[in-house]
Amino acid sequence: MKRKTVIYIFLFVFGAGLFTCLNLKDIEMPYDDAYSVFMMKSSYSDIVRITSTDVHPPLYYWGLKAFSSLFGSSAFALRLFSQLGVLAVLLLGCFPIRRFFGDKVALPFILLMIIFPVTQYLVTDIRMYSWAMFFVLACALSAYDVYRKNKVCSWLLFFFTGICAAYLHNYGLMSVLGIYILLLAALIRGKKKWRYLIFCGILFSIAYLPWAVQLMSQLRDVEADYWIKPLTINDLCLHIYYFYSPKSIWLPFTYFTKYQMMVWLILIMFIQLILTLKVLITGFKEKDKIICPVVFSFLAFLFPVLLGGVISLTSVPILVTRYMTCSFGLFVLGIAFILAKATEYPIYRTLSYAFVFLLLITGGVRAYSGVKHYNEIDTAYGQIREFVTKDKEQPVFVVNSFSYQEMPRVQLIVPNCEYYVLDRDKSTNFEPFVFERIDSIPFHDFILLQHDRKDEQREFRLYQAELLKEYSITDSLRILDICFYKVSK
């Protein structure tokens, strides 16, 4: 077996092992993961119906449901589905990227994909981002193959991967749109036939039309009121360092301060900027062939981000940091090109090694911090189960409609109990979640839930004062971001 083949196998096994360990440790169920779990429990037809009013297309939920029917619905199995998306990206590095651009690009691509901190979110979140990233990158590589050879199989892969990316996430759609535009420009510039691309675009539009109608309806519905907030300076900074950061704003890692982290990340990004400028400036001067794929990769990555930013500033906010991961594979591929070329210059070779080393440390900090956090979550969930079942094995949970997001999480932490949402106007759509809707409380004793957020405090306090006219609170527990109140007459 060739030495380089051994390196590919080692990197793939190392990445798979690391991701599997993280998935085994991660038992946390935030709201988005809980949403996917309950969506997976819906029928295929209900998934289409529910997603028609949601912000995401249905393909991921269909895939998750099919996967769970074969491998079960445990948290590990559902996270494994996301992990497979990242492993599929690594396989793109092992085969098409290696075939197109050689080992000098493929090996850094695989290594970077493993050690970037954001990858650890992609493999543990029960969401569609890892698979969207795979299909967007596969679509871009198919586009490159179309440009090179113009074969029927390349066109078929280009169309198939593009439509899958679009049906996985709206940013997948915008990424594919950017790839189509860049491929058209490349074909025209290279004086190659581009009418097949127009034909492919027409087929794509027809295939996407069923969801495009739903998407237009969603945009009209959210134009006046949407959960995504307008962009701020802080948001822009977060978008810049999101891929590199070992700490997300909601994870309480305390090994370093915010400013220490910023200095570290600025150093990493500054080194990357120097390497990028060196390769681009020298490449343009020398008319190096590597410049075209470098520019294509970065432009294809930036297109959905910039388009989302423009729409956010001029119409409705739609830009969220994690949405950028849909085209993250292109970003990593662009850096892999930069490192492959930069190592040809002695000084910049040292900077390239320093960049990888610093990023490796950052990824290691994220993994260590993540495992410690998951252990704390495991302890917290144990405390929740002990608290709620201390007096009653199957307690009754009640939550106000303005805090209903906490109920699905509790259902997964403490299953097989009774769950009710107090919704007096009966206007809120709680799908895909499954709990009873009540307009008054008929129970002698129950556990009241509250999402511990500032914007809900006033409304909850008003209700709590009304409740205490007939009931009394016998015990309480505040843990994570949930408050549990044992209430009895």
C-alpha positions as CSV (number, residue, x, y, z in Angstrom):
1,M,0.0,0.0,0.0
2,K,1.3,3.4,-1.0
3,R,2.4,5.8,1.8
4,K,0.0,8.5,0.8
5,T,-2.9,6.1,0.7
6,V,-2.1,5.2,4.3
7,I,-2.2,8.9,5.2
8,Y,-5.7,9.2,3.6
9,I,-6.9,6.2,5.6
10,F,-5.3,7.5,8.8
11,L,-6.9,10.9,8.5
12,F,-10.3,9.5,7.6
13,V,-10.2,7.0,10.5
14,F,-9.0,9.7,12.9
15,G,-11.8,12.1,11.9
16,A,-14.4,9.3,12.1
17,G,-13.1,8.3,15.5
18,L,-13.1,11.9,16.9
19,F,-16.6,12.6,15.6
20,T,-18.0,9.4,17.0
21,C,-16.5,10.1,20.4
22,L,-18.1,13.6,20.4
23,N,-21.4,12.1,19.4
24,L,-21.3,9.5,22.1
25,K,-20.6,12.2,24.7
26,D,-23.2,14.7,23.4
27,I,-26.6,14.1,25.0
28,E,-27.7,17.8,24.9
29,M,-31.0,18.5,23.3
30,P,-31.4,22.2,22.4
31,Y,-34.6,23.4,20.8
32,D,-33.4,22.9,17.2
33,D,-32.3,19.3,17.8
34,A,-35.6,18.6,19.5
35,Y,-37.5,20.1,16.6
36,S,-35.7,17.6,14.2
37,V,-36.4,14.7,16.6
38,F,-40.2,15.4,16.6
39,M,-40.2,16.2,12.9
40,M,-38.6,12.8,12.3
41,K,-41.5,11.2,14.1
42,S,-44.0,12.7,11.7
43,S,-45.2,11.0,8.6
44,Y,-43.5,11.8,5.2
45,S,-46.6,13.7,4.1
46,D,-46.9,15.6,7.4
47,I,-43.2,16.6,7.0
48,V,-44.0,18.3,3.7
49,R,-47.1,20.0,5.2
50,I,-45.2,21.2,8.3
51,T,-42.1,22.4,6.4
52,S,-44.4,24.4,4.0
53,T,-44.8,26.8,6.9
54,D,-41.2,26.4,8.2
55,V,-38.0,28.0,7.0
56,H,-36.3,24.8,5.9
57,P,-37.1,22.4,3.0
58,P,-38.2,18.8,3.8
59,L,-35.4,16.7,2.3
60,Y,-33.3,16.5,5.5
61,Y,-36.2,15.4,7.6
62,W,-37.1,12.7,5.1
63,G,-33.6,11.4,5.1
64,L,-33.5,11.5,8.9
65,K,-36.7,9.6,9.1
66,A,-35.6,7.0,6.7
67,F,-32.2,6.6,8.5
68,S,-33.9,6.3,11.9
69,S,-36.2,3.5,10.5
70,L,-33.0,1.5,9.9
71,F,-30.8,2.5,12.8
72,G,-33.2,3.6,15.6
73,S,-34.1,7.0,17.0
74,S,-31.5,7.3,19.8
75,A,-29.7,10.6,20.1
76,F,-26.5,8.9,19.0
77,A,-28.1,7.4,15.9
78,L,-29.7,10.8,14.9
79,R,-26.3,12.6,15.4
80,L,-24.7,9.8,13.4
81,F,-26.7,10.9,10.4
82,S,-25.2,14.3,10.6
83,Q,-21.7,12.8,11.1
84,L,-22.1,10.8,7.9
85,G,-22.6,14.1,6.0
86,V,-19.2,15.3,7.2
87,L,-17.6,11.9,6.5
88,A,-19.0,12.1,3.0
89,V,-17.3,15.5,2.6
90,L,-14.0,13.8,3.7
91,L,-14.6,11.2,0.9
92,L,-14.9,14.0,-1.6
93,G,-11.4,15.0,-0.5
94,C,-10.1,11.4,-0.9
95,F,-11.5,10.9,-4.4
96,P,-12.7,13.8,-6.7
97,I,-10.6,16.5,-5.0
98,R,-7.5,14.3,-5.1
99,R,-8.2,13.3,-8.7
100,F,-8.8,16.9,-9.8
101,F,-6.1,18.8,-7.9
102,G,-3.7,16.2,-6.5
103,D,-2.5,15.3,-3.0
104,K,-1.1,18.7,-2.2
105,V,-4.7,20.1,-2.1
106,A,-6.6,17.0,-1.0
107,L,-4.6,16.2,2.1
108,P,-4.8,19.8,3.6
109,F,-8.5,19.9,2.7
110,I,-9.2,16.7,4.7
111,L,-7.0,17.8,7.6
112,L,-8.6,21.3,7.8
113,M,-12.1,19.8,7.6
114,I,-11.3,17.7,10.6
115,I,-9.6,20.3,12.8
116,F,-11.8,23.4,12.1
117,P,-13.8,23.9,15.4
118,V,-17.0,24.5,13.5
119,T,-17.0,20.9,12.1
120,Q,-17.6,19.7,15.7
121,Y,-21.0,21.5,15.6
122,L,-21.8,20.0,12.2
123,V,-21.3,16.4,13.4
124,T,-23.2,16.7,16.7
125,D,-26.1,18.9,15.7
126,I,-29.3,17.0,14.6
127,R,-29.7,19.4,11.7
128,M,-29.3,19.5,7.9
129,Y,-26.1,21.6,7.7
130,S,-23.5,18.8,7.2
131,W,-25.5,17.2,4.3
132,A,-26.1,20.7,2.8
133,M,-22.4,21.3,2.9
134,F,-21.7,17.9,1.2
135,F,-24.1,18.5,-1.7
136,V,-23.0,22.1,-2.2
137,L,-19.4,21.1,-2.4
138,A,-20.3,18.1,-4.6
139,C,-22.2,20.4,-6.9
140,A,-19.2,22.7,-7.2
141,L,-16.9,19.8,-8.0
142,S,-19.4,18.6,-10.6
143,A,-19.4,22.0,-12.1
144,Y,-15.6,21.9,-12.4
145,D,-15.8,18.5,-14.0
146,V,-18.5,19.9,-16.4
147,Y,-16.1,22.7,-17.4
148,R,-13.2,20.2,-17.9
149,K,-14.9,17.4,-19.8
150,N,-18.5,18.3,-20.6
151,K,-19.6,14.7,-20.1
152,V,-23.2,13.6,-19.6
153,C,-22.5,11.9,-16.2
154,S,-20.9,15.2,-15.0
155,W,-24.0,17.1,-16.0
156,L,-26.3,14.6,-14.2
157,L,-24.2,14.8,-11.0
158,F,-24.2,18.6,-11.3
159,F,-28.0,18.7,-11.6
160,F,-28.7,16.0,-8.9
161,T,-26.3,17.4,-6.3
162,G,-27.6,21.0,-6.9
163,I,-31.3,20.0,-6.5
164,C,-30.5,18.1,-3.3
165,A,-28.6,21.1,-1.9
166,A,-31.6,23.3,-2.7
167,Y,-34.1,21.0,-1.0
168,L,-31.9,20.7,2.1
169,H,-31.5,24.4,3.0
170,N,-32.4,27.8,1.5
171,Y,-28.7,28.7,1.7
172,G,-28.0,25.5,-0.2
173,L,-30.2,27.0,-2.9
174,M,-28.4,30.3,-2.9
175,S,-25.0,28.5,-3.0
176,V,-26.1,26.5,-6.0
177,L,-27.3,29.7,-7.7
178,G,-23.8,31.2,-7.2
179,I,-22.2,28.0,-8.7
180,Y,-24.5,28.3,-11.7
181,I,-23.6,31.9,-12.3
182,L,-19.8,31.2,-11.8
183,L,-20.0,28.2,-14.2
184,L,-21.8,30.3,-16.8
185,A,-19.1,33.0,-16.5
186,A,-16.3,30.4,-16.8
187,L,-17.9,28.7,-19.9
188,I,-18.3,32.1,-21.6
189,R,-14.8,33.2,-20.7
190,G,-13.4,29.8,-21.9
191,K,-15.4,30.1,-25.1
192,K,-17.1,26.8,-24.4
193,K,-20.7,25.8,-25.0
194,W,-23.0,27.1,-22.4
195,R,-26.5,26.3,-23.8
196,Y,-26.5,23.0,-21.8
197,L,-26.2,25.0,-18.6
198,I,-29.3,27.0,-19.6
199,F,-31.1,23.8,-20.2
200,C,-29.9,22.4,-16.9
201,G,-31.1,25.6,-15.2
202,I,-34.5,25.2,-16.7
203,L,-34.8,21.6,-15.5
204,F,-33.6,22.8,-12.0
205,S,-36.2,25.5,-11.9
206,I,-39.0,23.0,-12.8
207,A,-37.7,20.5,-10.2
208,Y,-37.6,23.2,-7.5
209,L,-40.9,24.9,-8.5
210,P,-43.0,23.0,-5.9
211,W,-40.9,24.4,-3.1
212,A,-40.3,27.7,-4.7
213,V,-44.0,28.4,-4.4
214,Q,-43.8,27.6,-0.6
215,L,-40.7,29.7,-0.3
216,M,-42.4,32.8,-1.7
217,S,-45.3,32.3,0.6
218,Q,-42.9,32.0,3.6
219,L,-41.1,35.2,2.6
220,R,-44.4,37.1,2.5
221,D,-45.4,35.7,5.9
222,V,-42.1,36.6,7.7
223,E,-41.6,40.0,6.1
224,A,-43.4,41.8,9.0
225,D,-42.2,39.6,11.8
226,Y,-39.4,37.1,11.9
227,W,-37.3,35.4,14.6
228,I,-34.0,36.5,13.0
229,K,-33.0,39.9,14.3
230,P,-31.6,42.7,12.1
231,L,-27.8,42.6,11.6
232,T,-25.6,44.5,14.1
233,I,-21.9,45.1,14.3
234,N,-21.5,42.3,16.8
235,D,-23.3,40.0,14.3
236,L,-20.8,40.9,11.6
237,C,-17.9,40.2,13.8
238,L,-19.4,36.8,14.8
239,H,-19.8,36.0,11.1
240,I,-16.1,36.7,10.5
241,Y,-14.7,34.4,13.2
242,Y,-17.5,31.8,13.5
243,F,-15.7,29.0,11.7
244,Y,-12.6,29.4,13.8
245,S,-14.1,29.9,17.2
246,P,-13.9,27.2,19.8
247,K,-16.7,28.8,21.7
248,S,-20.3,29.6,20.7
249,I,-22.1,32.3,22.5
250,W,-24.5,29.9,24.3
251,L,-21.7,27.4,25.5
252,P,-20.3,28.4,28.9
253,F,-16.7,27.5,28.2
254,T,-14.6,29.4,30.8
255,Y,-11.0,28.4,29.9
256,F,-10.4,31.8,28.3
257,T,-12.0,35.2,28.2
258,K,-13.7,36.7,25.2
259,Y,-10.8,39.0,24.6
260,Q,-8.2,36.2,24.9
261,M,-10.2,34.3,22.3
262,M,-10.4,37.3,20.0
263,V,-6.7,37.8,20.1
264,W,-6.0,34.2,19.3
265,L,-8.5,34.0,16.4
266,I,-7.3,37.3,15.0
267,L,-3.8,35.9,14.9
268,I,-5.0,32.8,13.0
269,M,-7.1,34.8,10.5
270,F,-4.2,37.3,10.0
271,I,-1.8,34.5,9.1
272,Q,-4.4,33.1,6.7
273,L,-4.9,36.6,5.2
274,I,-1.1,36.9,4.6
275,L,-1.0,33.5,2.9
276,T,-4.0,34.3,0.7
277,L,-2.7,37.6,-0.4
278,K,0.7,36.1,-1.2
279,V,-0.8,33.3,-3.3
280,L,-3.3,35.6,-5.1
281,I,-0.8,38.4,-5.9
282,T,1.9,36.0,-7.1
283,G,-0.5,33.8,-8.9
284,F,-2.0,36.7,-10.9
285,K,1.4,38.0,-11.8
286,E,2.6,34.6,-12.9
287,K,-0.7,33.6,-14.4
288,D,-0.8,30.4,-12.3
289,K,-3.5,27.9,-13.2
290,I,-4.3,27.5,-9.5
291,I,-5.8,31.0,-9.3
292,C,-9.0,30.1,-11.1
293,P,-10.1,27.3,-8.7
294,V,-9.0,29.4,-5.7
295,V,-11.1,32.4,-6.8
296,F,-14.0,30.1,-7.8
297,S,-14.0,28.4,-4.4
298,F,-14.0,31.6,-2.4
299,L,-16.5,33.4,-4.6
300,A,-18.9,30.4,-4.5
301,F,-18.5,30.4,-0.7
302,L,-19.1,34.1,-0.4
303,F,-22.1,34.4,-2.8
304,P,-24.8,33.0,-0.5
305,V,-23.4,35.0,2.4
306,L,-23.3,38.3,0.6
307,L,-26.7,37.6,-1.0
308,G,-28.1,36.8,2.5
309,G,-26.5,40.0,3.8
310,V,-28.0,42.2,1.1
311,I,-31.5,40.7,1.6
312,S,-31.1,41.1,5.4
313,L,-30.2,44.8,5.0
314,T,-32.8,45.7,2.3
315,S,-35.8,43.4,3.1
316,V,-36.1,40.8,5.9
317,P,-33.2,39.5,8.1
318,I,-32.2,36.0,6.9
319,L,-28.5,35.9,7.8
320,V,-27.5,33.5,10.6
321,T,-24.0,32.4,11.3
322,R,-24.7,28.7,11.1
323,Y,-26.3,29.1,7.7
324,M,-22.8,29.8,6.3
325,T,-21.8,26.2,6.9
326,C,-23.9,25.2,3.8
327,S,-21.0,26.5,1.7
328,F,-18.3,25.8,4.3
329,G,-16.7,23.0,2.2
330,L,-15.9,25.6,-0.5
331,F,-14.2,27.8,2.1
332,V,-12.0,25.0,3.3
333,L,-11.2,24.0,-0.3
334,G,-10.1,27.5,-1.0
335,I,-7.8,27.5,2.0
336,A,-6.4,24.1,0.9
337,F,-5.5,25.6,-2.4
338,I,-3.8,28.5,-0.6
339,L,-1.7,26.2,1.7
340,A,-0.8,23.9,-1.2
341,K,0.7,26.9,-3.1
342,A,2.1,28.8,-0.1
343,T,4.3,25.8,0.8
344,E,6.3,26.4,-2.4
345,Y,7.8,29.6,-0.8
346,P,10.1,29.0,2.2
347,I,8.9,31.8,4.5
348,Y,5.3,31.2,3.7
349,R,5.7,27.4,4.2
350,T,6.6,28.2,7.8
351,L,3.5,30.4,8.1
352,S,1.4,27.6,6.6
353,Y,2.6,25.2,9.2
354,A,1.9,27.8,11.9
355,F,-1.6,28.3,10.7
356,V,-2.4,24.6,10.8
357,F,-0.8,24.2,14.2
358,L,-2.7,27.1,15.7
359,L,-5.9,25.8,14.2
360,L,-5.2,22.4,15.5
361,I,-4.9,23.8,19.0
362,T,-8.1,25.7,18.6
363,G,-9.9,22.6,17.5
364,G,-8.4,20.6,20.4
365,V,-9.6,23.2,22.8
366,R,-13.1,23.0,21.3
367,A,-13.1,19.2,21.6
368,Y,-11.9,19.2,25.2
369,S,-14.3,22.0,26.2
370,G,-17.1,20.2,24.4
371,V,-16.6,16.9,26.3
372,K,-16.4,18.7,29.6
373,H,-19.6,20.6,28.7
374,Y,-21.4,17.4,27.7
375,N,-20.4,15.8,31.1
376,E,-22.0,18.8,32.8
377,I,-25.1,18.5,30.7
378,D,-25.3,14.8,31.6
379,T,-25.1,15.7,35.3
380,A,-27.8,18.4,34.9
381,Y,-30.2,16.1,33.1
382,G,-29.7,13.6,35.9
383,Q,-30.6,16.3,38.4
384,I,-33.7,17.2,36.4
385,R,-34.9,13.5,36.4
386,E,-34.3,13.2,40.1
387,F,-36.2,16.4,40.9
388,V,-39.3,15.7,38.8
389,T,-39.7,12.0,39.7
390,K,-38.8,12.4,43.4
391,D,-42.5,12.6,44.4
392,K,-44.2,11.1,41.4
393,E,-42.8,8.7,38.7
394,Q,-44.9,10.2,35.9
395,P,-45.4,13.8,36.7
396,V,-47.6,16.3,34.8
397,F,-45.8,19.1,33.1
398,V,-47.5,22.4,32.2
399,V,-46.0,25.3,30.3
400,N,-47.3,28.6,29.1
401,S,-47.6,29.2,25.4
402,F,-44.8,31.8,25.4
403,S,-42.4,29.2,26.9
404,Y,-43.6,26.2,25.0
405,Q,-40.1,25.7,23.4
406,E,-39.0,24.1,26.7
407,M,-41.6,21.4,26.6
408,P,-40.1,19.3,23.7
409,R,-36.7,19.4,25.5
410,V,-38.2,18.1,28.7
411,Q,-40.1,15.4,26.8
412,L,-36.8,14.1,25.6
413,I,-35.1,14.4,29.0
414,V,-38.0,12.9,31.0
415,P,-40.1,10.8,28.5
416,N,-43.4,9.0,29.1
417,C,-45.1,11.7,31.2
418,E,-48.0,14.0,30.6
419,Y,-47.3,17.3,28.8
420,Y,-49.7,20.2,28.5
421,V,-49.5,23.7,27.0
422,L,-51.6,26.4,28.5
423,D,-52.8,28.3,25.4
424,R,-56.1,30.2,26.0
425,D,-56.4,31.7,22.6
426,K,-55.6,28.4,20.8
427,S,-53.9,30.3,18.0
428,T,-50.3,29.0,18.2
429,N,-49.2,26.2,15.8
430,F,-47.1,23.8,17.9
431,E,-46.3,21.3,15.1
432,P,-44.4,19.0,14.9
433,F,-44.4,18.8,18.7
434,V,-46.9,16.5,20.5
435,F,-48.6,17.7,23.6
436,E,-52.1,18.6,24.9
437,R,-53.4,22.1,24.6
438,I,-55.5,23.3,27.5
439,D,-57.1,26.7,28.3
440,S,-57.2,26.1,32.1
441,I,-55.4,23.9,34.6
442,P,-57.5,21.0,35.9
443,F,-54.7,19.3,38.0
444,H,-54.3,19.2,41.7
445,D,-50.5,19.2,41.4
446,F,-48.2,19.6,38.5
447,I,-44.8,20.9,37.4
448,L,-44.7,24.3,35.8
449,L,-42.0,25.1,33.3
450,Q,-40.5,28.4,32.5
451,H,-37.9,29.4,29.9
452,D,-35.5,31.5,32.0
453,R,-35.2,34.5,29.6
454,K,-35.4,38.2,30.3
455,D,-38.0,38.9,27.6
456,E,-40.4,36.3,29.2
457,Q,-39.9,37.3,32.8
458,R,-42.6,40.0,33.0
459,E,-45.3,37.9,31.4
460,F,-44.4,34.9,33.5
461,R,-44.5,36.8,36.7
462,L,-47.9,38.1,35.9
463,Y,-49.2,34.6,35.4
464,Q,-47.4,33.3,38.4
465,A,-49.1,35.9,40.6
466,E,-52.5,34.8,39.2
467,L,-51.6,31.1,39.8
468,L,-50.6,31.6,43.4
469,K,-54.2,32.7,44.2
470,E,-55.2,29.0,44.0
471,Y,-51.9,27.1,44.2
472,S,-48.7,27.2,46.1
473,I,-45.1,26.4,45.0
474,T,-43.7,23.5,47.1
475,D,-40.3,23.2,45.4
476,S,-38.3,24.6,42.5
477,L,-35.2,23.9,40.5
478,R,-33.4,26.3,38.2
479,I,-31.0,24.5,36.0
480,L,-29.5,25.3,32.5
481,D,-32.0,27.7,31.1
482,I,-35.2,26.1,32.5
483,C,-37.0,26.7,35.7
484,F,-39.1,23.9,37.3
485,Y,-41.8,24.8,39.8
486,K,-43.6,22.0,41.7
487,V,-47.1,23.5,42.2
488,S,-49.9,22.1,44.4
489,K,-53.3,23.2,45.7
